[in-house]
Amino acid sequence: MVKAKGKYVYCWNAIDSDSRFLLASLISEGREIGDARRLFQKVKEVTKVKPSVIITDGLASYPKAIRREFGTR
């Protein structure tokens, strides 16, 4: 979480594990499935490929968002 204009928001970052490049970033007020899907949609736009591995912090919203965006677990 980061504080922006006196309000706490979530900062999402997707990073390529090999190159360590930032693929996508998102600021949101919550950590829901829709927020995770928006981040994954940005990643898809940039990479144009389906990732072979996704490492997360274990948020419960990720599995459903990953299935919807990438069609796999």
LOTOR-39560 format. One record per residue (C-alpha): x, y, z; residue in one letter; residue number from 1. Coordinates in Angstrom, 1 decimal. Layout:
N
X/Y/Z/a/NUM .
...
This chain:
73
0.0/0.0/0.0/m/1 .
1.0/3.5/-0.7/v/2 .
-0.4/6.8/0.5/k/3 .
-1.6/9.1/-2.3/a/4 .
-3.3/12.4/-1.6/k/5 .
-3.9/11.4/2.0/g/6 .
-5.5/8.1/1.0/k/7 .
-4.1/4.6/1.1/y/8 .
-4.2/2.8/-2.3/v/9 .
-2.7/-0.5/-3.6/y/10 .
0.2/-0.4/-6.0/c/11 .
0.3/-3.5/-8.2/w/12 .
3.5/-4.4/-10.2/n/13 .
4.1/-7.2/-12.7/a/14 .
7.8/-7.9/-13.2/i/15 .
9.5/-10.3/-15.6/d/16 .
11.5/-12.7/-13.5/s/17 .
14.3/-13.1/-16.1/d/18 .
14.9/-9.5/-17.1/s/19 .
13.6/-7.8/-14.0/r/20 .
11.8/-5.3/-16.3/f/21 .
8.5/-3.8/-15.1/l/22 .
5.8/-5.2/-17.4/l/23 .
2.8/-3.3/-16.0/a/24 .
1.7/-1.3/-13.0/s/25 .
-1.7/-0.5/-11.6/l/26 .
-3.0/1.7/-8.7/i/27 .
-6.3/0.6/-7.2/s/28 .
-8.5/1.2/-4.2/e/29 .
-9.1/-2.5/-3.6/g/30 .
-7.6/-5.9/-4.2/r/31 .
-10.5/-7.6/-6.0/e/32 .
-10.6/-10.0/-9.0/i/33 .
-11.4/-7.0/-11.3/g/34 .
-8.3/-5.2/-10.1/d/35 .
-6.1/-8.3/-10.7/a/36 .
-7.7/-8.8/-14.1/r/37 .
-6.9/-5.2/-15.1/r/38 .
-3.2/-5.8/-14.3/l/39 .
-3.1/-9.0/-16.2/f/40 .
-4.8/-7.4/-19.2/q/41 .
-2.0/-4.8/-19.2/k/42 .
0.6/-7.6/-19.0/v/43 .
-1.0/-9.3/-22.0/k/44 .
-0.9/-6.1/-24.1/e/45 .
2.8/-5.7/-23.4/v/46 .
4.0/-9.3/-23.7/t/47 .
1.6/-10.8/-26.3/k/48 .
2.3/-14.2/-24.8/v/49 .
0.9/-16.5/-22.1/k/50 .
3.2/-16.7/-19.1/p/51 .
4.5/-20.2/-18.2/s/52 .
4.7/-19.3/-14.5/v/53 .
3.0/-16.6/-12.3/i/54 .
4.4/-16.1/-8.9/i/55 .
2.1/-14.1/-6.5/t/56 .
1.8/-13.1/-2.9/d/57 .
-1.1/-15.6/-2.4/g/58 .
-4.0/-13.1/-2.7/l/59 .
-7.2/-15.1/-3.1/a/60 .
-8.3/-13.0/-6.1/s/61 .
-5.4/-14.2/-8.3/y/62 .
-6.5/-17.8/-9.2/p/63 .
-9.8/-16.7/-10.7/k/64 .
-8.3/-13.7/-12.4/a/65 .
-5.5/-15.8/-13.9/i/66 .
-8.0/-18.4/-15.2/r/67 .
-10.1/-15.7/-16.8/r/68 .
-7.2/-13.8/-18.4/e/69 .
-4.8/-16.6/-19.3/f/70 .
-7.1/-19.7/-19.4/g/71 .
-5.0/-21.7/-17.0/t/72 .
-3.9/-22.0/-13.4/r/73 .
